[in-house]
Amino acid sequence: MSLIVNHLHKKYGDKTVLEDLSFSMYDPGVYALLGTNGAGKTTAIRMMLGILAKDGGEVLWNENPLSTENCNIGYLAEERGLYPKYSLMEQLIYFASLRGVSKSDAKKKIRYYAERLDVTEYLYPVSEKKGRKPISKKADQLSKGNQQKIQFMAALLSDPELIVLDEPLSGLDPINTDIFKSIIKEQISAGKYLIMSSHQMATVEEFCTDITILSKSKTILQGNLNEIKKSYGRINLHLKTETDIKKFISESGAVLVNEKENEYDIKVSGEEQANSLLGNLISNNVTVVTFDLREPSLHEIFVEKVGNSVNE
């Protein structure tokens, strides 16, 4: 299977909101669409799914135009999309039926994900009065976080081949973030294709193999995340010592980025400069507790690239 996006383009009047976006996935995994607010991520997703008309370009699934007719798609939108006054159980069974899932199969999957997402109490409430059948909660009786869980469940009930997650972890507390992550990992292990849009760079690094960064509707960086990080080299040095070493850092020519109680974040030109600094510290009998030289994080790369793009 393959997902290929070719030259997607969208304008509103004279304003270009997405310009010539192209990327491809030939293997299962997670592809990340990153960018600031208004960069074009959600527009791209909506055009890919046929929710929004394209002004140009194409989206292919196995060399045919992507549609729900030839691909089982699961979509978690950034905006909440539940009917506020209807039973959650009825809505989930209805959403599943739209993707061809039988009522009996839908109920099995709803039970499974209700337990995984810790929303059993809302879908299987205990009746307060004897002889009265309990009715599942309505969407407007749930917090935003729990509504997000229900929508995530709805996106997965058909066991989709392609899963599109637009800001899936937005607004979740750490416990529920970990629950969502565990299910995303489960989908990855099952060989699914996932498109993820997120502002949480640490999460993107955790899951994604390839990325596109958008700024002002244009692609400013694209490729394999590991290769992008390697291209920068190991330029971030974290040092912890037992004494003040600012004098040695200054003498080395490295740049002190942050300091706190004899812990230092330093920008170096590469391994040679870092090792020279370490050798100088040791020769001056400075006790080095931590010496951690690493590539830049995705957060740092994002800030650099988007910042440069904004200032152009």
C-alpha positions as CSV (number, residue, x, y, z in Angstrom):
1,M,0.0,0.0,0.0
2,S,1.1,3.6,-0.5
3,L,-0.1,7.1,0.1
4,I,1.1,9.8,-2.3
5,V,0.3,13.5,-2.0
6,N,1.1,15.5,-5.1
7,H,1.2,19.3,-5.3
8,L,-1.8,20.1,-3.1
9,H,-2.7,23.8,-3.5
10,K,-5.5,25.9,-2.0
11,K,-6.4,29.6,-2.2
12,Y,-9.1,31.8,-0.8
13,G,-9.4,34.7,-3.1
14,D,-5.9,36.2,-3.4
15,K,-4.6,34.4,-0.2
16,T,-2.7,31.2,-0.6
17,V,-3.4,28.9,2.4
18,L,-1.5,25.9,1.1
19,E,1.2,26.0,-1.6
20,D,2.4,22.9,-3.5
21,L,2.5,20.3,-0.7
22,S,3.9,16.9,-1.7
23,F,4.9,13.9,0.3
24,S,4.6,10.1,0.2
25,M,4.3,7.0,2.4
26,Y,5.3,3.7,1.0
27,D,5.4,1.8,4.3
28,P,3.3,1.7,7.4
29,G,4.2,4.2,10.1
30,V,3.5,7.8,11.2
31,Y,4.0,10.9,9.0
32,A,3.9,14.2,10.8
33,L,2.6,17.5,9.4
34,L,4.0,20.3,11.6
35,G,3.6,24.1,11.6
36,T,2.4,27.1,13.5
37,N,-1.2,28.0,13.7
38,G,-2.5,28.9,10.3
39,A,0.4,27.3,8.4
40,G,-1.9,25.0,6.4
41,K,-1.9,21.7,8.3
42,T,-5.6,21.3,8.8
43,T,-6.3,22.6,5.3
44,A,-4.0,19.9,3.9
45,I,-5.7,17.2,5.9
46,R,-9.2,18.3,4.9
47,M,-8.2,18.3,1.2
48,M,-6.6,14.9,1.5
49,L,-9.8,13.5,2.9
50,G,-12.1,15.2,0.4
51,I,-13.7,17.4,3.0
52,L,-12.4,20.5,1.3
53,A,-12.1,21.0,-2.4
54,K,-8.6,21.2,-3.9
55,D,-7.5,24.0,-6.1
56,G,-4.8,21.8,-7.5
57,G,-3.0,18.5,-6.9
58,E,-4.0,14.9,-6.1
59,V,-4.0,12.4,-3.3
60,L,-3.4,8.7,-4.3
61,W,-4.0,5.5,-2.3
62,N,-2.5,2.6,-4.1
63,E,-2.2,4.7,-7.2
64,N,-5.9,5.5,-7.2
65,P,-7.5,8.7,-5.9
66,L,-8.0,8.4,-2.2
67,S,-11.6,8.0,-1.1
68,T,-13.7,6.1,1.4
69,E,-14.6,3.8,-1.4
70,N,-11.1,2.4,-1.8
71,C,-9.6,3.0,1.6
72,N,-10.9,2.5,5.2
73,I,-10.1,5.8,6.8
74,G,-10.3,6.8,10.4
75,Y,-10.3,10.5,11.2
76,L,-9.9,12.4,14.5
77,A,-10.6,16.0,13.8
78,E,-9.2,18.8,15.9
79,E,-12.7,20.2,16.5
80,R,-15.2,18.1,18.4
81,G,-17.7,16.4,16.1
82,L,-20.2,14.6,18.4
83,Y,-23.9,15.3,18.5
84,P,-24.4,16.9,21.9
85,K,-27.9,15.7,22.7
86,Y,-27.7,12.1,21.6
87,S,-26.6,8.9,23.4
88,L,-22.9,8.2,23.0
89,M,-23.6,4.5,22.4
90,E,-26.1,5.3,19.7
91,Q,-23.7,7.6,18.0
92,L,-20.8,5.2,18.1
93,I,-22.9,2.4,16.6
94,Y,-24.2,4.8,13.9
95,F,-20.7,6.0,13.0
96,A,-19.5,2.3,12.8
97,S,-22.4,1.4,10.5
98,L,-21.4,4.2,8.1
99,R,-18.1,2.3,7.6
100,G,-19.8,-1.1,7.2
101,V,-19.3,-2.4,10.7
102,S,-22.1,-4.6,12.0
103,K,-23.9,-3.7,15.2
104,S,-22.6,-6.8,17.0
105,D,-19.0,-6.1,15.9
106,A,-19.3,-2.5,16.8
107,K,-20.5,-3.4,20.3
108,K,-17.5,-5.6,20.9
109,K,-15.1,-2.9,19.7
110,I,-16.9,-0.3,21.8
111,R,-16.5,-2.4,24.9
112,Y,-12.8,-2.9,24.1
113,Y,-12.0,0.8,23.6
114,A,-14.2,1.9,26.4
115,E,-12.0,-0.1,28.8
116,R,-8.8,1.1,27.1
117,L,-9.8,4.7,27.2
118,D,-11.4,4.5,30.6
119,V,-14.8,5.7,29.6
120,T,-16.8,2.7,30.6
121,E,-18.9,4.6,33.1
122,Y,-20.2,6.9,30.4
123,L,-21.1,4.2,27.9
124,Y,-22.4,1.5,30.4
125,P,-23.9,3.5,33.3
126,V,-25.6,1.7,36.2
127,S,-29.4,2.5,36.3
128,E,-30.3,4.5,39.4
129,K,-33.8,3.0,39.4
130,K,-34.7,-0.7,39.5
131,G,-36.3,-2.0,36.3
132,R,-35.1,0.9,34.2
133,K,-32.7,0.2,31.5
134,P,-29.6,2.4,31.8
135,I,-28.9,4.8,29.0
136,S,-25.4,5.9,28.1
137,K,-24.4,9.5,28.6
138,K,-24.9,12.3,26.0
139,A,-21.9,14.1,24.6
140,D,-22.7,17.4,26.3
141,Q,-22.5,15.6,29.7
142,L,-18.8,14.9,29.2
143,S,-15.7,17.0,29.6
144,K,-13.8,18.0,26.5
145,G,-11.2,15.4,27.2
146,N,-13.7,12.6,27.5
147,Q,-15.5,13.8,24.3
148,Q,-12.1,13.5,22.6
149,K,-11.8,9.9,23.8
150,I,-15.2,9.1,22.3
151,Q,-14.2,10.6,19.0
152,F,-10.9,8.7,19.0
153,M,-12.9,5.6,19.6
154,A,-15.3,6.4,16.7
155,A,-12.2,6.9,14.4
156,L,-10.9,3.4,15.2
157,L,-14.1,1.3,15.2
158,S,-13.8,0.3,11.6
159,D,-10.2,-0.9,12.0
160,P,-9.0,1.7,9.4
161,E,-6.1,1.2,7.1
162,L,-5.3,5.0,7.2
163,I,-5.7,6.9,10.4
164,V,-5.6,10.7,10.3
165,L,-5.1,12.5,13.7
166,D,-5.3,16.2,13.8
167,E,-3.9,17.4,17.2
168,P,-4.9,14.2,18.9
169,L,-3.3,15.0,22.3
170,S,-4.5,18.6,22.5
171,G,-6.0,19.4,25.9
172,L,-5.3,16.0,27.5
173,D,-3.8,15.6,30.9
174,P,-0.7,13.5,31.3
175,I,-2.6,10.3,32.2
176,N,-4.9,10.5,29.3
177,T,-2.0,11.5,27.0
178,D,-0.3,8.2,27.9
179,I,-3.6,6.3,27.2
180,F,-3.8,7.8,23.7
181,K,-0.1,7.1,23.1
182,S,-0.6,3.5,24.0
183,I,-3.4,3.1,21.5
184,I,-1.4,4.9,18.8
185,K,1.5,2.5,19.4
186,E,-0.9,-0.4,19.1
187,Q,-2.1,0.9,15.7
188,I,1.6,1.3,14.6
189,S,2.3,-2.2,15.6
190,A,-0.7,-3.4,13.6
191,G,0.9,-1.9,10.4
192,K,-1.4,1.1,10.0
193,Y,-0.6,4.2,8.0
194,L,-1.0,7.3,10.3
195,I,-0.9,11.0,9.4
196,M,-0.4,13.1,12.6
197,S,-0.6,16.9,13.0
198,S,0.6,18.1,16.3
199,H,2.2,21.0,18.2
200,Q,3.8,18.6,20.7
201,M,7.3,18.0,19.3
202,A,8.3,15.4,21.9
203,T,5.3,13.3,20.8
204,V,6.2,13.7,17.2
205,E,9.7,12.5,17.9
206,E,8.4,9.6,19.8
207,F,6.2,8.3,16.9
208,C,7.1,9.8,13.5
209,T,9.7,8.7,11.0
210,D,9.1,11.4,8.4
211,I,8.0,15.0,8.7
212,T,6.9,18.1,6.8
213,I,7.2,21.5,8.4
214,L,4.9,24.2,7.0
215,S,5.2,27.9,7.5
216,K,3.1,30.5,5.9
217,S,1.5,27.8,3.6
218,K,4.9,26.6,2.3
219,T,7.0,23.6,3.0
220,I,10.2,24.7,4.7
221,L,11.6,21.4,5.8
222,Q,10.8,17.8,4.8
223,G,12.3,14.4,5.1
224,N,13.3,11.5,7.4
225,L,13.5,12.9,11.0
226,N,16.6,10.9,11.9
227,E,18.4,12.0,8.8
228,I,17.4,15.7,9.4
229,K,18.8,15.5,12.9
230,K,22.0,13.8,11.8
231,S,22.5,16.6,9.3
232,Y,22.9,19.1,12.1
233,G,25.5,17.0,13.9
234,R,25.9,16.6,17.7
235,I,25.9,20.3,18.6
236,N,24.0,20.4,21.9
237,L,26.1,19.8,25.0
238,H,24.7,19.4,28.5
239,L,27.3,19.6,31.3
240,K,27.0,19.2,35.0
241,T,29.9,20.0,37.2
242,E,30.7,20.6,40.9
243,T,32.1,24.1,40.3
244,D,31.4,27.1,38.1
245,I,32.9,26.6,34.6
246,K,31.6,29.7,32.7
247,K,35.2,30.8,32.2
248,F,36.1,27.5,30.5
249,I,33.1,27.7,28.3
250,S,33.9,31.2,27.2
251,E,37.5,30.3,26.5
252,S,36.4,27.3,24.3
253,G,34.4,29.5,22.0
254,A,31.2,27.6,22.7
255,V,27.9,29.4,23.4
256,L,26.3,29.2,26.8
257,V,22.5,28.8,26.3
258,N,21.3,28.2,29.8
259,E,22.8,27.8,33.3
260,K,21.3,26.5,36.6
261,E,23.3,25.5,39.7
262,N,26.4,24.3,37.8
263,E,24.4,22.7,35.0
264,Y,25.0,24.1,31.6
265,D,23.3,23.9,28.2
266,I,25.9,24.8,25.6
267,K,25.8,25.1,21.8
268,V,29.1,23.8,20.3
269,S,30.3,23.6,16.7
270,G,30.7,19.8,16.9
271,E,32.4,16.9,18.7
272,E,35.9,18.4,18.4
273,Q,35.0,21.6,20.3
274,A,33.0,19.6,22.9
275,N,35.8,17.2,23.5
276,S,38.3,20.0,23.7
277,L,36.2,21.7,26.4
278,L,36.0,18.4,28.3
279,G,39.7,17.8,28.2
280,N,40.4,21.4,29.5
281,L,38.0,20.8,32.4
282,I,39.7,17.5,33.3
283,S,43.2,19.0,33.1
284,N,42.1,21.7,35.5
285,N,40.7,19.1,38.0
286,V,37.1,20.1,37.4
287,T,34.8,17.2,38.4
288,V,32.4,16.5,35.5
289,V,29.2,14.8,36.7
290,T,27.4,14.8,33.3
291,F,28.7,15.2,29.8
292,D,25.9,14.7,27.2
293,L,26.5,15.6,23.6
294,R,23.5,15.2,21.3
295,E,21.8,16.2,18.1
296,P,19.2,19.0,18.2
297,S,15.7,18.1,19.2
298,L,12.8,18.5,16.8
299,H,11.6,21.3,19.0
300,E,14.9,23.2,18.4
301,I,14.9,22.5,14.7
302,F,11.3,23.6,14.4
303,V,12.0,26.9,16.2
304,E,15.0,27.6,14.1
305,K,13.3,26.8,10.7
306,V,10.0,28.5,11.4
307,G,11.7,31.5,13.0
308,N,13.9,31.9,10.0
309,S,10.9,31.6,7.7
310,V,8.9,34.2,9.6
311,N,11.9,36.6,9.5
312,E,12.5,36.3,5.8
